[in-house]
């Protein structure tokens, strides 16, 4: 068929428009589409999540999503706001939370494969006492971060309870002796101590609580829930999960014990 044929030219122009618009035609290969982006909120900071998405949970979830054709974008918000936005569908879900929150936030679906077990521990400078559960905190002044549901639900009777917005304010209270105890995640607390080279802060053992932590997706992504769970299980089986753990989290405990 000649190129100056009007019908040929019209078909050629239509083909060009379809390719530019990103359409695919049978038997015609076009440039691979970029992965879709899933926006998950989090209140967690290093070493679990960072602005550059190099934290432990960032790395685990992003790699699991990559297998499904998605990229992770973790957005850092205050703990309560992160849940509200995820439940409202403003964002696609929450990066890391304790199990069972769908009872309070019905638009969120828990991905049924845990990301990690998180230990909630008491950090102190001057107080030293054996831990035997949450009730051990009763005689002391305690500080926590607002929106951490497990802490708000379990720390209800103390000499004084202070709630703050973030880790900077939390550790400032402890360093200025304005509280006896702060309760926080073991890993995040250890990373904070390392980052700012803080001295004379100890962890009171054993942990106050240990909870399995999960990704939550908004119900509009319910089709991804079983797929993401399967992808996470695959990472645990083939050693990728353990490799990331050994690279990011394990050295923090070793350093603190040495110090």
Secondary structure, 3 states (H helix, E strand, C coil): CCCCCHHHHHHHHHHHHHHHCCCCCCCCCCCCCCCEEEEEEECCCCCCCCCCCCCHHHHHHHHHHHCCCEEEEEEECCHHHHHHHHHHCCCCEEEEEECCHHHCCCCEEECCCCCEEEEEEEEECCCCCCCCCHHHHCCCEEEEECCCHHHHHHCCCCCEEEEECCHHHHHHHHHCCCCCEEEEEHHHHHHHHHHCCCCCCEEEEEEEEEEEEEEEEEHHHHHHHHHHHHHHHHHHHHCHHHHHHHHHCHHHHHHHHHC
